[in-house]
Amino acid sequence: MITHDKLNWKRFFILMVSGFLVATPIFAESKAEKTKLKTLAILDFVDSEGYVTDDGEKTALLLFSGLAEHPEIKLLERSEMITVLKEQKLNQSGLVNPAKSIKIGKILGADYILTGKIYFLDDDINFNAKLIDCSSGKISGVSESYSAKKDRDEVIEKFAAKTAKYLVKKFNKKP
């Protein structure tokens, strides 16, 4: 025979479990909102004339692969970005302009866009990476210069690694 007290405990237990199951997703969402991932679009680097070269594409690919192992940064798929850029009739060289970058960032759903230039000056190969905040237009970045006499692939790898390290540090910085 079930007593009145046992029924109350069963109801209490069922209500507690149900409440916990309902509340868990709400708390999980608010925690996810607090730790919102930064979404980054990495564009191919261009030369001094504004054209994408093999070196520029390689730099962007190395940056993408270097950042892919960091779960705190959400990377936009490169092929999808290229499709959107073509649909919007925009080329990557025009995206170095912060105002256009903000517009494209919103279209792509990116918090940040990384653009860059690779150019030669005297006996050096120079890299400039610009990180553009799509909400404010604020620009930060990394610049490096290496001897053009060094192995070009090795230099590109060094720059990509240094830039990836900078981005991870920046995105992990507390506001």
MIGUSE-422816 format. One line per field, with one value per residue: residue in one letter; x, y, z of N, C-alpha, C, CB in turn. Coordinates in nm, 4 decimals, m for minus. Glycine has a CB too. Example, Ala and Ser with C-alpha at 12.3 -4.5 7.8 and 13.67 -1.06 7.14 Angstrom:
# MIGUSE-422816
aa	A	S
n_c1	1.3190	1.2850
n_c2	m0.5690	m0.2250
n_c3	0.7800	0.7080
ca_c1	1.2300	1.3670
ca_c2	m0.4500	m0.1060
ca_c3	0.7800	0.7140
c_c1	1.3200	1.2900
c_c2	m0.3300	0.0030
c_c3	0.7800	0.7870
cb_c1	1.1308	1.4084
cb_c2	m0.4473	m0.0598
cb_c3	0.9046	0.5725
//
This chain:
# MIGUSE-422816
aa	M	I	T	H	D	K	L	N	W	K	R	F	F	I	L	M	V	S	G	F	L	V	A	T	P	I	F	A	E	S	K	A	E	K	T	K	L	K	T	L	A	I	L	D	F	V	D	S	E	G	Y	V	T	D	D	G	E	K	T	A	L	L	L	F	S	G	L	A	E	H	P	E	I	K	L	L	E	R	S	E	M	I	T	V	L	K	E	Q	K	L	N	Q	S	G	L	V	N	P	A	K	S	I	K	I	G	K	I	L	G	A	D	Y	I	L	T	G	K	I	Y	F	L	D	D	D	I	N	F	N	A	K	L	I	D	C	S	S	G	K	I	S	G	V	S	E	S	Y	S	A	K	K	D	R	D	E	V	I	E	K	F	A	A	K	T	A	K	Y	L	V	K	K	F	N	K	K	P
n_c1	0.0825	0.0580	0.1540	0.0430	0.2648	0.4706	0.3835	0.4003	0.6801	0.7619	0.6417	0.7726	1.0374	1.0153	0.9383	1.1695	1.3703	1.2641	1.2634	1.5391	1.6228	1.4963	1.6069	1.8814	1.9594	1.9107	2.0941	2.3255	2.3163	2.3418	2.5969	2.7394	2.6912	2.8359	3.0962	3.1399	3.2415	3.5000	3.4594	3.6383	3.7444	3.9698	4.1467	4.3036	4.6376	4.7635	4.9681	5.1877	5.0550	4.7965	4.7071	4.6229	4.8635	5.0568	5.2132	5.0622	4.8229	4.9200	5.0157	4.7740	4.6467	4.8214	4.7939	4.5241	4.5281	4.6974	4.5447	4.3214	4.3347	4.2644	4.0096	3.8805	3.8547	3.6532	3.6667	3.5892	3.4814	3.6906	3.6251	3.3513	3.3574	3.4843	3.2938	3.0829	3.2087	3.2426	2.9744	2.8933	3.0313	3.2889	3.6349	3.9247	4.1301	4.0107	3.9173	4.0910	4.0377	3.8996	3.6239	3.4849	3.5542	3.4178	3.1549	3.1596	3.2344	3.0023	2.8242	2.9409	2.9214	3.1243	3.3300	3.5770	3.8103	4.0878	4.3344	4.6006	4.9286	5.1967	5.5116	5.8036	6.0993	6.3893	6.6293	6.4554	6.1731	5.8557	5.5934	5.2657	5.0072	4.6688	4.4316	4.0990	3.8432	3.5156	3.2980	3.3729	3.5668	3.8214	4.1720	4.4335	4.7513	5.0214	5.3563	5.6300	5.9656	6.1815	6.4863	6.5136	6.6729	6.6514	6.4916	6.1844	5.9426	5.9967	6.0141	5.7525	5.6153	5.7220	5.6261	5.3476	5.3141	5.3922	5.1977	4.9630	5.0045	4.9950	4.7244	4.5832	4.6582	4.5495	4.2721	4.2219	4.2502	4.1185	3.8288
n_c2	m0.1179	0.2184	0.5056	0.8386	1.0073	0.8774	0.9076	1.1849	1.2220	1.0833	1.2408	1.4815	1.4051	1.3399	1.5896	1.7393	1.6096	1.6490	1.9288	1.9764	1.8611	2.0286	2.2775	2.2480	2.2766	2.5531	2.6744	2.5818	2.7134	2.9843	2.9796	2.9134	3.1419	3.3278	3.2436	3.2913	3.1851	3.3185	3.4155	3.3676	3.4794	3.3888	3.5329	3.4915	3.6016	3.8931	4.0271	4.3128	4.4426	4.3749	4.1250	3.7794	3.5406	3.2348	3.2186	3.3801	3.2371	3.0028	3.0987	3.1750	2.9232	2.7805	2.9307	2.8812	2.6009	2.5980	2.7282	2.5735	2.3761	2.4950	2.5202	2.7469	2.9289	2.9873	2.8913	3.0104	2.8265	2.8043	2.7601	2.8178	3.0872	3.1970	3.1465	3.3118	3.5615	3.5779	3.5739	3.8167	3.9770	4.0686	4.1172	3.9800	4.1621	4.4096	4.3923	4.4749	4.7235	4.8610	4.9397	4.8004	4.5474	4.5204	4.5133	4.2778	4.0987	4.0932	3.9818	3.7313	3.6367	3.6697	3.7515	3.8586	3.9480	3.8292	3.9661	4.0144	4.1157	4.0328	4.1249	4.2295	4.3954	4.5543	4.3303	4.1717	3.9752	4.0702	4.0573	4.1440	4.1212	4.1849	4.2157	4.2569	4.3896	4.3137	4.4377	4.6859	4.7898	4.8248	4.7810	4.5494	4.3831	4.1914	4.2244	4.1245	4.0751	3.9053	3.7648	3.7528	3.5665	3.3366	3.0115	3.0158	2.8779	2.7972	3.0436	3.1400	2.9513	3.0109	3.2739	3.2288	3.0626	3.2358	3.4367	3.2899	3.2203	3.4759	3.5410	3.3438	3.4120	3.6714	3.6188	3.4716	3.6472	3.8135	4.0185
n_c3	0.0000	m0.0897	0.0671	0.1500	0.1968	0.0565	m0.2080	m0.2346	m0.2145	m0.4431	m0.6444	m0.5912	m0.6487	m0.9237	m1.0260	m0.9627	m1.1156	m1.3732	m1.3806	m1.3687	m1.6118	m1.7944	m1.7310	m1.7775	m2.0630	m2.0876	m1.9104	m2.0329	m2.2792	m2.2002	m2.0952	m2.3261	m2.4752	m2.3285	m2.3747	m2.6471	m2.9628	m3.1652	m3.4935	m3.7835	m4.0978	m4.3361	m4.5841	m4.9063	m4.9346	m5.0988	m5.3686	m5.4195	m5.6204	m5.5826	m5.6563	m5.6188	m5.5462	m5.5844	m5.3529	m5.1796	m5.1589	m5.0470	m4.8001	m4.6738	m4.6617	m4.4933	m4.2599	m4.2072	m4.1605	m3.9390	m3.7487	m3.7296	m3.5381	m3.3042	m3.0932	m2.9970	m3.1938	m3.4636	m3.7866	m4.1089	m4.3870	m4.6605	m4.9349	m4.9423	m4.8746	m5.0971	m5.2935	m5.2031	m5.2235	m5.5015	m5.5823	m5.4775	m5.6375	m5.5756	m5.5455	m5.3846	m5.3464	m5.3127	m5.0577	m4.8687	m4.7909	m4.5070	m4.4739	m4.6754	m4.5943	m4.3525	m4.4446	m4.6024	m4.4050	m4.2485	m4.4342	m4.4675	m4.2112	m4.0319	m3.7518	m3.7635	m4.0213	m4.1921	m4.3802	m4.6176	m4.7383	m4.9540	m5.0407	m5.2259	m5.1349	m5.1957	m5.0953	m4.9571	m4.8492	m4.7708	m4.5328	m4.4542	m4.2365	m4.1858	m3.9402	m3.9300	m3.7437	m3.7771	m3.6627	m3.5676	m3.7357	m3.6567	m3.6848	m3.6539	m3.6478	m3.8005	m3.8987	m4.0899	m4.1996	m4.4170	m4.5366	m4.8841	m4.9907	m4.8508	m4.8243	m4.9805	m4.9170	m4.6561	m4.5267	m4.5608	m4.4080	m4.1527	m4.1133	m4.1243	m3.9006	m3.6936	m3.7187	m3.6725	m3.4048	m3.2883	m3.3428	m3.1957	m2.9371	m2.9242	m2.9562	m2.7315	m2.5318	m2.2526	m2.2503
ca_c1	0.0000	0.1364	0.1034	0.0406	0.4012	0.5485	0.3400	0.4573	0.8233	0.7739	0.6098	0.8832	1.1529	0.9869	0.9455	1.3097	1.4411	1.2105	1.3156	1.6811	1.6354	1.4530	1.6969	2.0175	1.9898	1.9103	2.2240	2.4288	2.3125	2.3966	2.7410	2.7917	2.6893	2.9456	3.2225	3.1126	3.3579	3.5316	3.4533	3.7451	3.7554	4.1075	4.1520	4.4355	4.7202	4.7850	5.0983	5.1838	4.9618	4.6620	4.6711	4.6528	4.9697	5.0736	5.2630	4.9507	4.7305	4.9892	5.0170	4.6391	4.6208	4.9000	4.7282	4.4005	4.5601	4.7564	4.4400	4.2142	4.3476	4.2270	3.8626	3.8259	3.8417	3.5725	3.7145	3.4941	3.5306	3.7458	3.5521	3.2251	3.3873	3.5144	3.1653	3.0115	3.2784	3.2098	2.8340	2.8847	3.1152	3.3993	3.7601	3.9903	4.2171	3.9287	3.8794	4.1885	3.9673	3.8227	3.4795	3.4366	3.5747	3.3078	3.0366	3.1772	3.2317	2.8625	2.7660	2.9972	2.8967	3.2550	3.3617	3.7049	3.8650	4.2335	4.3847	4.7433	5.0089	5.3339	5.5803	5.9503	6.1608	6.5335	6.6583	6.3692	6.0332	5.7826	5.4581	5.1802	4.8765	4.5773	4.3134	3.9976	3.7256	3.4011	3.1980	3.4218	3.6618	3.9539	4.2718	4.5582	4.8184	5.1583	5.4444	5.7599	6.0524	6.2802	6.5762	6.4606	6.7679	6.6122	6.3921	6.0570	5.8444	6.0326	5.9801	5.6059	5.5770	5.7561	5.5321	5.2146	5.3170	5.3963	5.0683	4.8664	5.0299	4.9423	4.5774	4.5373	4.6766	4.4527	4.1366	4.2093	4.2625	3.9931	3.7880
ca_c2	0.0000	0.3407	0.6087	0.9759	1.0600	0.8184	0.9716	1.3203	1.2099	1.0455	1.3607	1.5749	1.3546	1.3542	1.7327	1.7814	1.5567	1.7202	2.0654	1.9728	1.8340	2.1471	2.3896	2.2228	2.3463	2.6987	2.7107	2.5536	2.8215	3.1078	2.9605	2.9206	3.2821	3.3968	3.2016	3.2908	3.1661	3.4228	3.3623	3.4292	3.4525	3.4115	3.5516	3.4738	3.7218	3.9457	4.0898	4.4598	4.4895	4.3363	3.9956	3.6599	3.4592	3.1050	3.2463	3.4325	3.1272	2.9113	3.1629	3.1636	2.7820	2.7451	2.9950	2.8063	2.4714	2.6253	2.7719	2.4734	2.2950	2.5769	2.5212	2.8765	3.0094	2.9225	2.9333	2.9957	2.7393	2.8880	2.7447	2.8895	3.2308	3.2331	3.1477	3.4336	3.6773	3.5814	3.6126	3.9590	4.0437	4.1360	4.0426	3.9879	4.2788	4.5192	4.3710	4.5340	4.8418	4.8227	4.9580	4.6857	4.4273	4.5130	4.4700	4.1367	4.0224	4.0743	3.8883	3.5987	3.5977	3.6683	3.8558	3.9148	3.9076	3.8403	3.9895	4.0406	4.1417	3.9829	4.2034	4.2282	4.5266	4.5306	4.1867	4.1128	3.9430	4.1324	4.0096	4.2255	4.0609	4.2778	4.1571	4.3620	4.3609	4.3454	4.5195	4.8221	4.8340	4.8375	4.6973	4.5142	4.2925	4.1418	4.2516	4.0583	4.0846	3.7981	3.7712	3.6850	3.4610	3.2150	2.9272	3.0867	2.7967	2.8027	3.1781	3.1455	2.8704	3.0871	3.3846	3.1738	3.0148	3.3531	3.5033	3.2032	3.2366	3.6079	3.5362	3.2626	3.4948	3.7807	3.5679	3.4176	3.7589	3.8485	4.1572
ca_c3	0.0000	m0.1008	0.1567	0.0997	0.2019	m0.0525	m0.3322	m0.2360	m0.2445	m0.5848	m0.7220	m0.5695	m0.7225	m1.0671	m1.0557	m0.9551	m1.2336	m1.4897	m1.3759	m1.4028	m1.7545	m1.8675	m1.7025	m1.8257	m2.1891	m2.0686	m1.8529	m2.1331	m2.3766	m2.1457	m2.0849	m2.4625	m2.5157	m2.2607	m2.4353	m2.7904	m3.0484	m3.2617	m3.6288	m3.8632	m4.2411	m4.3805	m4.7289	m4.9663	m4.9340	m5.2334	m5.3907	m5.4136	m5.7229	m5.5437	m5.7138	m5.5409	m5.6050	m5.5171	m5.2177	m5.1011	m5.1323	m4.9549	m4.6684	m4.6173	m4.6308	m4.3748	m4.1464	m4.1815	m4.0978	m3.8080	m3.6557	m3.7251	m3.4161	m3.1888	m3.0894	m2.9579	m3.3150	m3.5667	m3.9175	m4.2177	m4.4939	m4.7674	m5.0618	m4.9285	m4.8782	m5.2355	m5.3630	m5.1620	m5.2819	m5.6447	m5.5934	m5.4457	m5.7382	m5.5073	m5.5460	m5.2545	m5.3321	m5.2640	m4.9190	m4.7781	m4.7445	m4.3887	m4.4900	m4.7527	m4.5133	m4.2563	m4.5213	m4.6379	m4.2799	m4.2123	m4.5306	m4.4399	m4.0728	m3.9653	m3.6547	m3.8074	m4.1509	m4.2004	m4.5153	m4.6106	m4.8580	m4.9616	m5.1427	m5.2217	m5.1263	m5.1948	m5.0886	m4.8546	m4.8741	m4.6608	m4.5090	m4.3687	m4.2123	m4.1206	m3.8786	m3.9278	m3.6618	m3.8629	m3.5942	m3.5429	m3.8380	m3.5954	m3.7513	m3.5864	m3.7388	m3.7870	m4.0127	m4.0803	m4.3162	m4.4209	m4.6510	m5.0026	m5.0259	m4.7788	m4.8892	m4.9732	m4.8434	m4.5137	m4.4804	m4.5542	m4.2908	m4.0322	m4.0988	m4.0932	m3.7617	m3.6056	m3.7270	m3.6037	m3.2608	m3.2541	m3.3451	m3.0832	m2.8172	m2.9302	m2.9362	m2.5962	m2.4372	m2.1861	m2.2849
c_c1	0.0881	0.0725	0.1115	0.1816	0.4863	0.5109	0.3982	0.6059	0.8451	0.7473	0.7220	1.0052	1.1341	0.9945	1.0892	1.3873	1.3945	1.2640	1.4623	1.6997	1.5958	1.5536	1.8355	2.0466	1.9941	2.0440	2.3356	2.4324	2.3752	2.5473	2.8048	2.7941	2.8051	3.0802	3.2055	3.2436	3.3767	3.5338	3.5503	3.7384	3.8980	4.1069	4.2942	4.5097	4.7457	4.9260	5.0818	5.0894	4.8169	4.6150	4.7084	4.7586	4.9724	5.1208	5.1498	4.8498	4.7909	4.9913	4.8810	4.6074	4.6973	4.8414	4.6015	4.4311	4.6216	4.6530	4.3293	4.2186	4.3092	4.0745	3.8013	3.8098	3.7630	3.6178	3.6051	3.5582	3.5697	3.6652	3.4186	3.2474	3.4104	3.3856	3.0881	3.0762	3.2464	3.0660	2.8158	2.9673	3.2250	3.5244	3.8321	4.0770	4.1390	3.8944	3.9805	4.1314	3.8783	3.6714	3.4189	3.4488	3.4636	3.1824	3.0458	3.1755	3.0895	2.7945	2.8127	2.9625	3.0258	3.2655	3.4869	3.7375	4.0154	4.2711	4.5347	4.8065	5.1447	5.4012	5.7307	6.0014	6.3098	6.5583	6.5728	6.2325	5.9570	5.6395	5.3878	5.0463	4.7920	4.4576	4.2125	3.8781	3.6030	3.2930	3.2434	3.5113	3.8028	4.0496	4.3895	4.6300	4.9605	5.2338	5.5780	5.8354	6.1582	6.3689	6.5163	6.5528	6.7342	6.5086	6.2531	5.9507	5.8701	5.9932	5.8279	5.5573	5.6054	5.6564	5.3929	5.2081	5.3147	5.2607	4.9606	4.8808	4.9738	4.7893	4.5214	4.5475	4.5728	4.3116	4.1159	4.2181	4.1246	3.9581	3.7987
c_c2	0.1260	0.4477	0.7446	1.0365	1.0051	0.8801	1.1124	1.3178	1.1734	1.1666	1.4636	1.5337	1.3739	1.5016	1.7844	1.7364	1.6296	1.8627	2.0722	1.9531	1.9544	2.2616	2.3714	2.2903	2.4978	2.7452	2.6882	2.6643	2.9482	3.0975	2.9714	3.0645	3.3590	3.3649	3.1914	3.2778	3.2871	3.3576	3.4405	3.3828	3.4868	3.4180	3.5285	3.6076	3.7639	4.0041	4.2418	4.5199	4.4524	4.2029	3.8812	3.5798	3.3238	3.1245	3.2953	3.3250	3.0296	2.9684	3.1475	3.0183	2.7369	2.8090	2.9188	2.6750	2.4914	2.6650	2.6682	2.3890	2.3714	2.5923	2.6557	2.9716	2.9290	2.9782	2.9126	2.9149	2.8239	2.8787	2.8190	3.0406	3.2760	3.2403	3.2746	3.5567	3.6902	3.6257	3.7620	4.0443	4.1284	4.0515	4.0669	4.1111	4.3991	4.5081	4.4259	4.6638	4.8024	4.8361	4.8418	4.5569	4.4094	4.4613	4.3208	4.0498	3.9944	3.9740	3.7454	3.5476	3.5896	3.7814	3.9314	3.8645	3.9293	3.8537	4.0124	4.0656	4.0775	4.0625	4.1988	4.3717	4.5040	4.3796	4.1150	4.0770	3.9887	4.0796	4.1100	4.1548	4.1626	4.1997	4.2701	4.3127	4.4067	4.4273	4.6643	4.8778	4.8501	4.7364	4.6725	4.4176	4.2588	4.1778	4.1842	4.0776	3.9756	3.8180	3.6906	3.5719	3.3289	3.1376	2.9889	3.0080	2.8009	2.9371	3.1915	3.0673	2.9451	3.1999	3.3344	3.1269	3.1326	3.4246	3.4218	3.2173	3.3703	3.6049	3.4563	3.3444	3.6058	3.7313	3.5077	3.5256	3.7927	3.9932	4.2506
c_c3	0.0000	m0.0139	0.0893	0.0957	0.0884	m0.1869	m0.3436	m0.2690	m0.3902	m0.6736	m0.7125	m0.6523	m0.8727	m1.1064	m1.0553	m1.0786	m1.3581	m1.4947	m1.4138	m1.5519	m1.8385	m1.8501	m1.7611	m1.9592	m2.1746	m2.0123	m1.9535	m2.2367	m2.3214	m2.1291	m2.2236	m2.5116	m2.4543	m2.3249	m2.5866	m2.8693	m3.1383	m3.3996	m3.7164	m4.0076	m4.2826	m4.5328	m4.7785	m4.9615	m5.0785	m5.2445	m5.3898	m5.5177	m5.6901	m5.5989	m5.6204	m5.6173	m5.5341	m5.3731	m5.1266	m5.0658	m5.0313	m4.8133	m4.6000	m4.5784	m4.5067	m4.2480	m4.1079	m4.1098	m3.9589	m3.7043	m3.6388	m3.5981	m3.2890	m3.1847	m3.0504	m3.0764	m3.4174	m3.7014	m4.0219	m4.3297	m4.6148	m4.8973	m5.0577	m4.9343	m5.0219	m5.3165	m5.3307	m5.2243	m5.4307	m5.6658	m5.5685	m5.5422	m5.6747	m5.5209	m5.4147	m5.2397	m5.2803	m5.1171	m4.8202	m4.7216	m4.6265	m4.4042	m4.5683	m4.6718	m4.4107	m4.3258	m4.5529	m4.5132	m4.2359	m4.3056	m4.5002	m4.3001	m3.9931	m3.8646	m3.6977	m3.9475	m4.1445	m4.3474	m4.5045	m4.7452	m4.8418	m5.0730	m5.1202	m5.2210	m5.1055	m5.1940	m4.9853	m4.9107	m4.7498	m4.6544	m4.4190	m4.3575	m4.1373	m4.0689	m3.8622	m3.8464	m3.7414	m3.7935	m3.5786	m3.6541	m3.7853	m3.6592	m3.6574	m3.6796	m3.7042	m3.9140	m3.9874	m4.2106	m4.3064	m4.5434	m4.7663	m5.0475	m4.9565	m4.8601	m4.8700	m4.8950	m4.6934	m4.4527	m4.4645	m4.4324	m4.1604	m4.0073	m4.0608	m3.9479	m3.6641	m3.6035	m3.6561	m3.4519	m3.2115	m3.2451	m3.2281	m2.9546	m2.8119	m2.8996	m2.7987	m2.4884	m2.3818	m2.2202	m2.1663
cb_c1	m0.0945	0.1467	0.1819	m0.0516	0.4658	0.5277	0.1862	0.4353	0.8891	0.6755	0.4778	0.9200	1.1763	0.8469	0.8625	1.3756	1.4179	1.0564	1.2962	1.7525	1.5507	1.3133	1.7084	2.0406	1.8874	1.7951	2.2513	2.4039	2.1698	2.3309	2.7737	2.7079	2.5572	2.9483	3.2700	3.0368	3.3436	3.6690	3.3086	3.8827	3.6492	4.2044	4.1031	4.4242	4.8545	4.6785	5.1613	5.3240	5.0003	4.5683	4.7393	4.5230	5.1086	5.1742	5.3765	4.8820	4.6949	5.1335	5.0539	4.5344	4.6587	5.0465	4.6946	4.3256	4.6572	4.8596	4.3797	4.2228	4.4901	4.2965	3.8149	3.9148	3.9818	3.4179	3.8421	3.4471	3.4233	3.8899	3.5282	3.1558	3.5111	3.6124	3.0825	3.0096	3.4314	3.2323	2.7489	2.9310	3.0292	3.3661	3.8492	4.0734	4.2836	3.8038	3.8600	4.3239	3.8835	3.8667	3.4496	3.5147	3.7098	3.2811	3.0232	3.3087	3.3062	2.7884	2.8045	3.1477	2.8244	3.3682	3.3809	3.8186	3.7998	4.3049	4.3127	4.8118	5.0233	5.3395	5.5305	6.0096	6.0982	6.6013	6.8047	6.3535	6.0117	5.7823	5.4582	5.1635	4.8886	4.5324	4.3469	3.9540	3.7337	3.3407	3.1670	3.4974	3.6164	3.9462	4.3202	4.5330	4.8157	5.1613	5.4630	5.7436	6.1180	6.2113	6.7177	6.4409	6.9099	6.5559	6.3969	6.0064	5.8476	6.1840	6.0342	5.5421	5.6524	5.8975	5.5251	5.1807	5.4424	5.5072	5.0296	4.8862	5.1822	4.9875	4.5286	4.6201	4.8182	4.4562	4.1047	4.3164	4.3266	4.0040	3.6443
cb_c2	m0.0011	0.3878	0.6095	1.0625	1.0268	0.6665	0.9768	1.3887	1.1051	0.9304	1.4222	1.5812	1.2062	1.2955	1.8110	1.7253	1.4038	1.7214	2.1238	1.8617	1.7143	2.1909	2.4093	2.0742	2.3096	2.7414	2.6299	2.4173	2.8486	3.1410	2.8233	2.8337	3.3468	3.3590	3.0659	3.4195	3.0381	3.4930	3.3694	3.3963	3.5350	3.2986	3.6931	3.4211	3.6976	4.0533	4.0419	4.5165	4.4320	4.4404	3.9769	3.5741	3.5309	3.0162	3.3512	3.5434	3.0537	2.8844	3.3125	3.2155	2.6936	2.7889	3.1420	2.7784	2.3904	2.7339	2.9026	2.3828	2.2445	2.7170	2.4170	2.9401	3.0508	2.9460	2.8557	3.1338	2.6337	2.8485	2.5953	2.8511	3.2633	3.1316	3.0244	3.4466	3.6648	3.4434	3.5324	3.9833	4.1313	4.1614	4.0831	3.8656	4.3128	4.5271	4.2257	4.5596	4.9061	4.9049	5.0914	4.6730	4.4336	4.6516	4.5519	4.1159	4.0972	4.2082	3.9285	3.6025	3.4642	3.6792	3.7953	3.8779	3.9887	3.7164	4.1115	3.9275	4.2934	3.8255	4.3489	4.1493	4.6133	4.5993	4.1647	4.2086	3.7875	4.2854	3.8668	4.3712	3.9264	4.3907	4.0875	4.4018	4.4330	4.2189	4.4604	4.8248	4.9635	4.8159	4.7633	4.4504	4.3482	3.9868	4.4052	3.9074	4.2256	3.6579	3.7181	3.7853	3.5041	3.2498	2.7823	3.1159	2.6516	2.7785	3.2853	3.0887	2.7357	3.1444	3.4657	3.0565	2.9273	3.4506	3.5265	3.0552	3.2278	3.7123	3.4757	3.1312	3.5549	3.8474	3.4653	3.3137	3.8842	3.8286	4.1595
cb_c3	0.1211	m0.2486	0.2890	0.1869	0.3360	m0.0567	m0.3391	m0.1010	m0.1538	m0.6198	m0.6739	m0.4195	m0.6906	m1.1023	m0.9550	m0.8281	m1.2490	m1.4865	m1.2379	m1.3255	m1.7928	m1.8201	m1.5545	m1.8387	m2.2937	m1.9747	m1.7252	m2.2012	m2.4195	m2.0120	m2.0204	m2.5572	m2.4764	m2.1130	m2.3764	m2.8317	m3.1326	m3.2286	m3.6855	m3.8039	m4.3246	m4.3288	m4.7681	m5.1136	m4.8580	m5.2680	m5.5251	m5.4334	m5.8586	m5.5858	m5.8492	m5.5151	m5.5941	m5.5943	m5.2226	m5.1762	m5.2630	m5.0033	m4.6814	m4.7184	m4.7500	m4.3933	m4.1793	m4.3136	m4.1873	m3.8197	m3.7035	m3.8466	m3.4032	m3.1949	m2.9934	m2.8536	m3.3716	m3.5435	m3.9564	m4.2693	m4.5334	m4.7943	m5.0926	m4.7971	m4.7911	m5.2988	m5.3255	m5.0079	m5.2614	m5.7091	m5.4951	m5.3028	m5.8284	m5.3575	m5.6662	m5.2318	m5.4660	m5.3431	m4.8941	m4.8507	m4.8594	m4.2732	m4.5610	m4.8849	m4.4429	m4.1918	m4.6530	m4.7150	m4.1698	m4.2156	m4.6758	m4.4562	m4.0677	m4.0682	m3.5142	m3.7085	m4.2704	m4.1346	m4.5840	m4.5449	m4.8842	m4.9888	m5.1422	m5.3429	m5.0106	m5.0715	m5.0570	m4.7370	m4.9039	m4.6761	m4.4454	m4.4251	m4.1318	m4.2179	m3.7402	m4.0730	m3.5203	m3.9144	m3.4576	m3.4135	m3.8973	m3.4411	m3.8829	m3.4420	m3.8710	m3.7611	m4.0354	m4.0480	m4.3268	m4.4237	m4.6136	m5.1171	m4.9895	m4.6381	m4.8324	m5.1138	m4.8924	m4.4951	m4.5794	m4.6846	m4.2916	m4.0439	m4.2285	m4.1883	m3.7369	m3.6513	m3.8733	m3.6461	m3.2309	m3.3580	m3.4766	m3.0719	m2.8138	m3.0679	m3.0407	m2.5724	m2.5058	m2.0314	m2.3377
//
